[in-house]
Amino acid sequence: MAAPLLRRNLSWLRMKNGSFGHGAKLHGREAPVADSAPYRNAREAAAKPRRDAPWAAVVGLEVHAQICSNTKLFSGSQVQFAAPPNSLVSFFDASLPGTLPVLNRRCVEAAVITGLALNCTINKKSLFDRKHYFYADLPAGYQITQQRLPIAVNGTLSYSLCVGKNQNDIITKTVRIKQIQLEQDSGKSLHDDLRSQTLIDLNRAGVGLMEVVMEPDMCCGEEAAAAVRELQLILQTLGSSQANMAEGQLRVDANVSVHHPGQQYGVRAEVKNINSARFLAKAIDYEIQRQIEELENGGTVLNETRTFDFKLGRTIAMRDKEGKQDYRFMPEPNLPPLILHDAKSLPDNTSSQQVVNIDWLRERLPDLPSAKRAKLVECYGILPQHSFTLLVLEEMWKGEGKTPALIVKEKKLELIRDRNELKHICQAVMEGHQKEVAEIKKGNQKVLNKLIGQVQKKTRGRADPVLVKEILEKLLS
């Protein structure tokens, strides 16, 4: 299938996804590839930009989900959001000499059921590794993760997109899951600019994470956001993670690159630690357009880490990744291989508390969100797009303990915030097109369509044109 074509009029946001072969960036190493090396000679390809040619974008994701567990991955410390700083830290979390990790069974089971729900192959034997790097909030100087042999591999995630003129049509797409690995979280650095100091809170150090690595099968922010929302619902349904992005329980890194179809893949930039599906879509779309403009102006895209400033609506460079980081991976000496069983390999006279049985967990998988939506459509005869809203409200009601009335109130406030944001964009467009504003005030209403088009351009086609027209008319009056 041909790669999707991205044109400078930004119509690419609605175009069909293609199939891309290059691997995702995994902690400083390249994932296996199915074709040629994706970034070889990328700068040479970009040195002669073809201004008349379309662009193709490639997006891959790394999602870090905090496991829903009472205690941390390798210690008995409690897990609690917003606890007083450094009140939930064991000797192991603080990396005191002589302390040893003890694997949390609950975290293993959460990773297994997540892998099963995402159609992964569960490895009956997986390994733990040390990944060395220095951060002030990582006391040991290394993170325990799964670099060589993760707990689950080769899965798929199906997600749906509303398309069409009125968003009434639904299409289903699939992104490949490269792997799911268990790893421990780091602590948190609190920067006090007033006193020019940084404080460290180790409450989060050692909390269990699942890293879900998605292959680069997506082509825009809208697709990535839809995939993350579907994953979020699946995790909440399984109970393997509360996946509350506002509390940092689900954080996303996006790898983005652009290239001309038929040419080698472009240099990728990584946008780190995005904690909102809406901001994820905005960050990716901005980054795609930034890279296109950079290449069309004769520049080059740097292999770097960037962050998304939601107030400015743009990505900002943090550090370059030109020199390959050496994380000095080594086998974790204090943890034996993680051995799982199924019904056939289960040893005789073994207590169910002594082993993790994959088949036992598979039998207890609940209905997934896609199956629930299908039942809602069948039972109540509602439109498929309405089933998404009902299911989200149901999960919020159960998972967050909120009443339906409170959820509706919060959604209304969210809509008001979006409307205010759109109002600011409309005002900015009017300030930049005073000539058109003057013509409209003289009675030439046809010029209003030009302003609406400019607002659509700034919002990359994501704003409701009816709402834009309403806001502009109020501002003009």
MARTITOR-557484 format. One record per atom (N, C-alpha, C, O): x, y, z. Coordinates in steps of 0.05 Angstrom, whole numbers, plus 5000, padded with zeros to 4 digits. Layout:
// residues N
XYZ;...
//
This chain:
// residues 477
501749765000;500050005000;501850255000;503750265015;501050444984;502750684983;502450845008;500450845021;504650985015;504551155038;502751395034;502351475011;501451495055;499651725052;501151975043;503452015051;499852135027;501152375017;500352615033;497952655038;502252775040;501653015056;502253255039;504553295029;500253425035;500653665019;500753915037;499753905059;501854125026;502254365043;499654505049;499654685066;497454425037;494854555044;493654415069;491454475077;495254225081;494454095106;492053905103;490953825123;491353835079;489153645075;489953375084;488253195086;492553325089;493553065098;492252965123;492352725129;491153135140;490153045165;487852845162;487452685181;486452845140;484252665136;484952435118;483152275111;487352415109;488052215088;488551945100;489051915124;488551745083;488651475092;491451395100;493451475088;491651225121;494251135131;495450935112;493950785098;498050925111;499450725095;500950535113;500350515137;502850395102;504350195117;507250285116;508450325095;508550305139;511250395141;512950175154;511950035172;515350145145;516949925154;519049975175;520249795185;519650235181;521950275199;521150245228;518850285236;523050165244;522550095272;522450335290;523350555283;521250295314;520950515333;523550545349;525150355351;523950785360;526350835376;525850725404;523950805417;527550555414;527250435440;529650485457;531650345456;529450695474;531550755493;534350765480;536150635490;534650905458;537250945447;538150735427;540350745418;536450535422;537250335402;535050325380;532850415384;535750205358;533850175336;532449905338;533749695343;529849905334;528449655334;529049515307;529949645289;528549245306;529049105280;527349225258;525149315263;528349215234;526949335211;526449115191;527848915189;524249165175;523448975155;524749035128;524848855111;525649275125;526749345099;529549485104;530849415123;530249665087;532849795090;532949975114;530850055125;535350045123;535550225147;534150485141;534650615121;532250565159;530450785153;531751055151;530651235137;533951095165;534951365166;537751395152;539051605154;538651185138;541251205125;541151415103;539451415086;543151595104;543451805085;541051995083;540452105063;539652025106;537252185106;537852475100;536352615086;540152575110;540852855105;541452905075;540953115064;542652695062;543252725034;540652745018;540452894998;538652585027;536052595013;534652865017;533352964999;535152985041;533853235047;535353475035;534253695034;537753435026;539353655016;538353774990;538854004984;536753614975;535553704950;532553684952;531353504940;531253864966;528353844970;526853874944;527554034927;524753714941;523053734918;520453884926;518653774938;520454144920;518254314930;515554234917;513454304929;515554104895;513054024882;512053754891;509853674883;513553614907;512853334915;511353334941;511753504958;509553144944;508153114969;509952994991;512152904985;508952995015;510452895038;508952665051;506452665050;510352475062;509152265078;510252285106;512652335110;508552245126;509352265154;509251985166;507651815158;511051945185;511251685199;511151745229;512751905239;509351615244;509051655272;509051395287;507551215281;510851365307;510851135325;510751235354;511551455360;509651075371;509151155399;510450965419;510650725414;511251075442;512050925465;510351015488;510551255496;508650845498;506750915519;507550785546;507950545548;507950955566;508650865593;506150865610;505151085617;505150635618;502750615635;503450525663;504850315666;502650675683;503150595710;501350375718;498850385715;502450155728;500949915735;499249975760;500250095780;496749885759;494949925782;495649715803;494749485801;497249785823;498149605843;498449765869;499049995869;497949625892;498149755918;501049815925;501650015939;502949655915;505749695921;507449715896;506449655874;509949785900;511749835877;512649575864;512149355874;514149605842;514949375826;516849185841;516548945838;518749295856;520749125869;520949175899;522849075911;519149325910;519249375939;516349375950;514449385935;516149375977;513549375990;512449655995;510449676009;513749865985;512750135989;510050175976;509550065954;508350325989;505750385979;505850565955;507750725952;503850545937;503550725914;501050905919;498850805922;501551155920;499351345926;499851615913;502051725917;497951715898;498251975885;498052205905;496452195923;499852395901;499752645917;500352595947;499352755963;501752385954;502552345982;504752555988;506052655970;505152616014;507352806021;509952716010;510552476009;511652896001;514252825988;515852646005;516152686030;517052435992;518852246005;517652096029;519052016047;515052066029;513651916050;513251626043;512451466061;513651556018;513151276009;515651165996;515651075973;517851166011;520451086001;521750866019;522150916042;522250636007;523550426022;526550446019;527550606003;528050286034;530950286031;531750216002;533650325991;530250025990;530949945962;530450175943;532050225925;528150315947;527550545929;529650755930;530250895910;530850795954;532950995957;535750875949;537751025951;535750625941;538250495932;540350475954;542750525948;539550415978;541550385999;543050115996;541849925986;545650116003;547249865998;546049626012;544949636034;546249395998;545249146009;542349076005;541448866012;540849265993;538049205988;537649065961;539249105943;535648885960;535148715937;532348745927;530548795943;531848715901;529148735890;527548475894;528648265892;524948505900;523148275901;520848335882;519348535886;520448175862;518548225841;515648215850;514948025864;514048415843;511248435851;509548255831;509448315808;508248055842;506647875826;504448015811;503847955788;503148205825;500948355814;501748495788;500248505768;504148615788;505148755764;505548565741;505048635718;506548325747;506948125726;504248045713;503948035689;502247995730;499647925720;498348145703;497048095683;498748395712;497648625697;498948645669;497548695650;501548595667;502848595641;501848375624;501548405600;501348135635;500447905620;497647955609;497147905585;495848045625;493048085615;492948315595;491348305576;494748515598;494848725578;495848605551;494848675530;497948445553;498948315529;496948145515;496748145491;495347985531;493247815519;491147985506;490147915484;490348205519;488248385507;489248515481;487548575464;491848555478;492948675454;494048465435;495648525417;493048215438;493748005418;496647945417;497647855396;498047985439;500947935439;501547635444;499947485455;504047555437;505147305446;506447345473;508147525476;505647195493;506747215520;509147035522;508946795518;511447145528;513846985531;513846845558;513546975579;514046575557;514046425582;516646475598;516746425622;518746575584;521146645597;521946925588;522246975564;522147115607;523047385601;525247455620;525647335641;526847665613;529247735628;529148025637;527948195624;530548085659;530848355668;533648455663;535548305665;533848715657;536448835651;536749105666;534849225674;539249185668;539849455679;540449645656;542049585638;539149865656;539650075636;540850315651;539550435668;543450365646;544850575662;544650845650;545150885626;543851035666;543951325658;543651485684;542551395704;544551735683;544551895707;542252095706;542052255687;540652085726;538752305733;538752335763;539152145777;538352575772;538452625801;536252475815;536552405839;533952415801;531752275814;531851975809;529851835813;534151865800;534551585797;536951495814;539151495805;536351435840;538551405860;540551195852;542951225858;539750975840;541550745834;543450815811;545450685808;542751005794;544251055770;543550865748;544850875727;541550705751;540550525730;537650465735;536550495757;536250385713;533450305715;533350005709;534649915690;531749865724;531249575718;528949565697;526749665702;529549445674;527649435652;527949165639;529148975650;526849135615;526948885599;527948955571;526349005553;530548945567;531649025541;531948785522;531348815498;532848555532;533448335514;530948165508;530448105485;529348095528;527047915524;524748015541;524647945564;522948175530;520748285545;518548075550;518647855540;516548155566;514547965575;512547905553;511347695553;512148095533;510148045512;511148185486;512348395487;510548055463;511448155437;509348115416;507547945419;509648265393;508148215368;505148215372;503848005367;504048435380;501148465383;499948655364;501348755346;497348715367;495948915350;493949065367;492848965387;493449315360;491449475373;489749595351;490749745333;487149535351;485249655332;483949895344;483149895368;483750115329;482450355339;480750475317;481050405294;478950645325;477050755306;477251055303;477951195323;476651155279;476751445274;474151525262;473051395245;473151755270;470751875258;471652055235;473252235238;470551995211;471452145187;468952245173;466652195182;469352375150;467152475134;466552765141;467652875160;464852885125;464253175128;463253245155;464053445167;461453075166;460353125193;461252935214;459952895235;463552805208;464652605227;462652385233;462652275255;461052305213;459052105218;459951825209;458651625216;462151805195;463051545185;465351455203;467051615212;465451195209;467551085226;469250885210;468150705197;471850925212;473650725200;475450605222;476050745241;476150365218;477850225238;480650175226;480850085203;482650235242;485350195234;486850035255;485849995277;489149935248;490649755266;493549855267;494749915247;494549855291;497449915295;498649675308;497549555326;501049605299;502449375310;503749445337;504849655340;503549255355;504949285381;507549135380;507548885377;509749265382;512349135380;512848965405;513648735404;512449095429;512948945454;511649095477;511049335476;511348945499;510649055525;512748965545;513348725547;513949155559;516049085578;515449205605;514349425608;516349065626;516049155653;518549325660;520749255652;518149545674;520449705683;519549875707;517149925711;521549985721;520950155744;521050445737;522650525719;519350605749;519350895744;521551025760;522650915779;522251275752;524151435767;522651615786;520251615787;524251765802;522951955820;522152205805;521952205781;521752415820;520752665808;522552905817;523052935841;523453065798;524953305804;523153545805;521653595786;523353695827;521653935830;523554185829;525154225846;523254335808;525054565803;523954815817;521754905810;525454925834;524855175848;526455405836;528755455844;525355535816;526855755802;527355985820;529356125817;525556035839;525856265857;528356245873;529856445877;528956005883;531355965900;533655835884;535655765896;533255795858;535255665841;536155395852;538555345855;534255225858;534854965868;532854755858;530654825850;533654505859;531954285851;531654095874;533554005886;529154025880;528453845902;527653575890;526553565868;528253365904;527653095894;525552955911;525752945936;523552845898;521452685911;521552405901;521152355877;522252215918;522551935909;520151765913;520251515912;517851885919;515351725922;514751555897;513851325899;515351665873;514751525849;516951325841;516551155824;519251355853;521551175846;520850885852;520150815874;521050715831;520550435834;517650355829;517050115830;515950545823;513150475815;513150305790;514750365771;511550105788;511449925765;510250055740;508150175742;511650025718;510750125692;510549895672;512149705673;508749925653;508749765629;509349955606;507950155603;511449895591;511950055567;510849915543;511749695536;508850035530;507649915506;508850065482;508350305478;510249915466;511650035443;510049975418;509749745410;509150185405;507550165380;509350215356;510950405355;509150045336;510650075311;509750335297;507450415301;511350445280;510650705266;508650655243;509350675220;506150585250;504150525230;502150755228;500050725214;502650985240;500751205240;501951445225;504451455221;500251625215;501251835198;500452115207;501152305193;499052145229;498352415238;497452405267;497152195279;497152645279;496452655307;493752545313;493352425335;491852575295;489152465300;489152165303;487852055321;490752025287;490951735289;492251655315;491351475329;494451795322;495951725347;494151765371;494151605390;492651985372;490952045394;488751835397;488051755419;487551755374;485551545374;486551285385;485251145400;489051215377;490250965386;490750975417;490250775431;491651205427;492251225455;489651225471;489551105493;487551355461;484951345475;483851065477;482850985498;484150905455;483250635456;484850465475;483750305490;487450505476;489150365495;488450435523;488350265541;487850695528;487050785554;484550645564;484350555587;482550615546;480050485553;480550185559;479350075578;482250065543;482949775547;484249735575;483449555589;486149905581;487549875607;485649915630;485849775650;483850105628;481850155649;479949925651;479149855674;479149815629;477249585629;478549345643;477349205658;481149295636;482549065648;483249115677;483548915692;483449365685;484249425713;487249415716;488249415738;488749385693;491649375695;492949645699;495249665709;491549855692;492450135698;490050315699;488150285684;490050505717;487950705718;488250895694;486251025686;490650915683;491251065659;490151355659;489251465639;490251475683;489451755686;491751935677;493751965691;491452055654;493652215643;494152465659;496452555660;492152575671;492452815687;494252765711;495552945721;494252515721;495952445745;498552315736;499952205753;499152315711;501652205701;501651905700;503851785698;499351775700;499251485700;499451375671;499651135667;499351555652;499651475624;501151705610;500151925608;503651645601;505351845589;506251735562;506851505559;506351915542;506851825515;509351975503;509552215506;511051825490;513251935474;512551875445;511851655438;512752085428;512052055400;514552085383;515952285385;515151895365;517351915345;516151995319;514451855308;517052215308;515852335284;517952385262;520152495269;517352315238;519152385215;517552425190;515252325189;518652555170;517352595144;519252525122;521752545125;518152455099;519852395076;518152405051;515652405052;519452425027;517952405002;517552104996;519351944999;515152034988;514651754980;516651654960;517251794940;517751414964;519751304946;522551364954;524451244944;522851554973;525551614983;525951495010;524051385022;528451505020;528951395046;527551555068;526951795064;527151425090;525751565112;527351785124;529851775124;525951995133;527352225144;528352185172;527751985185;529952375181;530952365209;528552415228;526952595223;528452265249;526252295267;526852475291;529252495299;524852605301;525052755326;523152615346;521052525338;523952615371;522252495392;521152705410;522552865421;518452705412;517152895430;516452745456;514952545455;517452835478;517452675503;515152755522;514252985523;514252555537;512552595561;510052765556;509752965569;508452675537;505952815532;503752685549;503452435548;502252835564;500352715583;497452785577;495752805595;496852825551;494152885543;493852795514;495552845497;491652645508;491152555480;490852795461;491652785438;489552995471;489053235455;491753375449;492253455426;493453405469;496053525465;497853345447;499453445432;497453085450;498952905433;498452955403;500252975387;495852985396;495153035369;496253305359;497353325337;496153505376;497153765369;500253765366;501353885348;501553625384;504453615383;505453475358;507353565345;504153255351;505053105327;504453265302;506153285284;502153385300;501453535276;503253775273;504153845251;503853905295;505754135294;508554035285;509754165268;509453815296;512053715290;512253625261;514353665248;510153505250;510153435222;510453685204;512153685186;508853885210;508954125194;511654275197;512754385178;512754265222;515354395227;517554265210;519154405198;517554005210;519553855194;519253905164;521253935150;516853915155;516353965126;517354245119;518854275099;516654445135;517554715129;520654745131;521854885115;521854605150;524754605153;526054495128;528054615118;525054275118;526254145094;525754305069;527454325051;523354425066;522654575042;524254835041;524654955020;525154925064;526855175065;529755115062;531455285066;530454855056;533154785052;534754705077;537154655076;533354685099;534654615124;534754315128;534054165110;535454225152;535553945159;534153895185;534054075202;532953665188;531653585213;533653445230;535053265221;533953535255;535853415274;534653185288;532253175294;536352985293;535552755310;535752855339;537852855351;533452935351;533553065377;531052995393;529052885383;531253055419;528953025437;527653305440;529053505444;524953315438;523553565440;521253535461;520553315468;520353755470;518053755488;515853925476;516354095459;513353885485;511054035474;510154245494;509454175517;510254495486;509254715503;506254765495;505754875474;504454665512;501654685505;500554975504;498655025490;501855155519;501055435519;501655565492;500055715481;504055505481;504855615456;503855445432;503755535409;503055195438;502155015417;504354925398;503854885374;506854895409;509054825391;511054645407;511054635431;512754505391;514754335404;517354505406;517854685390;518954445427;521354595433;523654395437;523254195451;525954455426;528254285428;529254265457;529354465471;529954025466;530953975493;533953895492;535654025504;534553685477;537253595474;537553435448;535653315439;539953435437;540453285412;540952995418;541752915441;540552825398;541052535401;542852445378;542852205371;544552625368;546252555346;548252345354;548752155339;549452365378;551252155387;549651945401;548152005420;550051695393;548451475405;549151445434;551551415441;547151455451;547651425480;548351125486;547050945476;550251095503;551050825512;549850775539;550850875559;547750625540;546350575566;547650345581;546850275603;549750215568;551149995581;549249795593;549349725617;547449695576;545549485585;547049245595;549049155583;546149135616;547248885627;545048725640;543148845650;545348455642;543248305656;543048385685;545148435698;540648405695;540248465723;541148225741;539848015740;543248265756;544348035771;542747935794;543047715804;540948115804;539448045828;536647935822;535047885841;535947895797;533347785790;533747545771;535047575750;532647315777;532747085759;530847125735;529247315736;531046965715;529046985693;526246955703;525746805722;524447105691;521547095699;520246865683;520146875658;519346655697;518246425684;515146425688;514246435711;513746405666;510746385667;509946115657;511545975644;507446035663;506445775655;503845795641;502445995644;503145585626;500345555616;499345295627;500645165643;496945215618;495644975630;497344725624;497444545641;498744715601;500344485594;502944465609;503844245616;504144695614;506744695627;506644715658;508744725671;504244745669;503944785697;504944535713;503944315708;506844565731;507844335746;505744215763;503844355772;505943955768;504043815785;504243915814;506443985823;501943905828;501843975856;503044255862;504344295883;502544445843;503544715847;501244895856;499144895843;501645055876;499645235885;499345465865;501345555853;496845555861;496345775842;497646035851;498046215835;498446045877;499746285887;502746285881;504146485885;503746055872;506646035868;507446105839;509746175834;505546085821;506246135793;504146325780;502046365792;504846435757;502946585741;502146415717;503846335701;499546355716;498446175695;497146345673;495146485678;498346345650;497346515627;494546435620;492846615615;493946175618;491246085609;489146165630;486946235623;489946155656;488046235677;487246525674;484946595678;489246695667;488646975663;487147025638;485347205637;487646875617;486246905591;483246845595;481546985583;482646645611;479746575615;478246785629;475746805628;479646955644;478247165660;478447445648;477847645661;479147455622;479147715609;476347825606;474547675597;475848075613;473148185609;472648265580;474448255563;470148335574;469548445547;471148705543;471148875561;472448725520;474048965515;472249185504;469949135496;473149435504;471549665495;470249625468;467949695464;471649505448;470549465422;468149285423;466149335409;468249075439;465948885442;463649025456;461348985449;464249185476;462149335490;460749525472;458249555473;462249665455;461049855436;459149715417;456949805411;460049485407;458449325389;455849245402;453649245389;455949175428;453449095442;451549325446;449149305443;452749565451;451049805454;449549865428;447149935429;450949845406;449749895380;447549695374;445349765365;448149435380;446149225375;443749245393;441449205384;444249295419;442049285438;440149525436;437749505439;441349765431;439850015432;439350145405;437950345403;440550035385;440150145358;441350425355;440350575338;443350485371;444550755368;446650755346;447450555336;447451005339;449551025318;452250935330;452750985354;454050815314;456650725325;458150955338;459450905359;458151195326;459651415338;458651495366;460151595383;456051455371;454951515398;455851315419;455951375442;456451065410;457250855429;459950935441;460450845464;461651075427;464151165439;463751345463;465051305484;461951535459;461451725481;460251585505;461051635528;458351405501;457051265523;459051095538;459051085563;460850965524;462850795536;464850955553;465650875575;465751185542;467651355557;466351455582;467651455603;463851545581;462451635605;462151415625;462451465649;461551175616;461350945634;463950885648;463950835673;466150895634;468750835646;469551055666;470650995687;468951305659;469551525678;467851495703;468851545725;465351415700;463551385722;464651175742;464751215766;465450945730;466350725747;469150775757;469750745781;471050845739;473850865745;474551095764;476251065781;473151325761;473851555776;471851615799;472151805814;469751445800;467851485822;466151735819;465251845839;465851835795;464452085791;461552025783;460951835769;459752205792;456952175783;456652265755;458252435745;454552165740;454152265713;453752565711;454652685692;452452685732;452052975731;454653125732;455053325718;456553025749;459153155751;460753125725;462153315717;460552895713;461952855687;460953045666;462553165651;458353065664;457153255645;458053535650;458653685631;458153615676;459053885683;461853935674;462554145663;463653735679;466453755671;466753775641;468353935631;465153625626;465253635597;464353905587;465454005567;462354025600;461454285592;463654495596;464154665578;465154475618;467354655624;469554615603;470854815594;470054365595;472054315574;471354435548;473054545534;468754425541;467754545516;468054845517;468754975497;467554965541;467855255544;470755335540;471355535527;472655175551;475455235548;476255225518;477755395509;475255015504;475854995476;474755225460;476055325442;472355315468;471155545454;472755795458;473155955440;473755835483;475356075489;477956065473;478956265464;479155825471;481555795455;481055875426;482756005413;478855785415;478155845388;477556135384;478156255363;476456265405;475856555404;478456705401;478656905386;480556625416;483156765414;484356735386;485556925376;484056495374;485056455347;483656635327;484856755309;480956655330;479356825312;480257115315;480457255295;480757205339;481657475343;484357525330;484857735318;486157335332;488757365320;488557375289;489957535277;486757215278;486357225249;485257495240;486157605220;483357595255;482257855248;484258085250;484258265233;486058065270;488158275272;490058265249;491158475241;490458025237;492258005214;490958045187;492358045167;488358085187;486958135162;484958365165;482558345161;486158595172;484458835177;482958925151;480759025153;484258885128;482958965103;480358815099;478258925092;480458545104;478058375101;475958455122;473558455116;476858515146;474958585167;473458845160;471058865164;474959035148;473659285140;471559235118;469459355118;472159055099;470258995078;467758865089;465558925080;468158685108;465758555120;464058755134;461558745132;465258945149;463659145163;462259335144;460259465151;463259355119;461959515099;459559365086;458059485071;459359105093;457058945082;457758725064;456058575054;460358685058;461258475040;461558215056;463758155065;459358065059;459457825076;460957595063;461757405077;461357605037;462857385023;465657365034;466857145034;466857585042;469657585052;469857435078;472057345085;467557395092;467657245117;468756965113;470056855131;468156845090;469056575084;472156555084;473256355091;473356775076;476356785075;477456775104;479356635109;476156925122;477056915150;476556635162;478256535177;474356515156;473756245165;475956055156;476855875171;476756085130;478855915119;481455955133;482955765137;482056205141;484556255155;484656135183;486656025192;482256135196;482056005223;482455705220;483755575236;481155595199;481455305194;484355225188;485355015196;485755415175;488655355169;490255355194;491955185198;489755545212;491255565237;490655325255;492355235270;488155225254;487454995271;487754725257;486954515267;488954735233;489554495217;486954335211;486954095212;484754485206;482254355198;480754225221;478854085216;481554275246;480254135268;477954285281;476454185297;477654545273;475454705285;472854665269;472854625245;470654685283;468054665271;467454925256;467355135269;467254925230;466855175215;464355325222;464255575221;462255185231;459755315240;460355485265;459355705268;461855365283;462555505308;464455735302;464155945314;466255695284;468155915276;466556145265;467056375272;464656095247;462956305236;461456455257;461256705257;460356305276;458856435298;460556615315;459756845321;462956525321;464856685338;465756935322;465857155334;466456895297;467257125281;465057335278;465657575280;462657255273;460457445271;459957605297;459357835296;460357465320;460057605345;462257815349;461758035358;464757735342;467057915344;466758145325;467458375332;465758105302;465458315282;463258515289;463258745281;461258415304;459058595311;459758755336;458058915344;
//
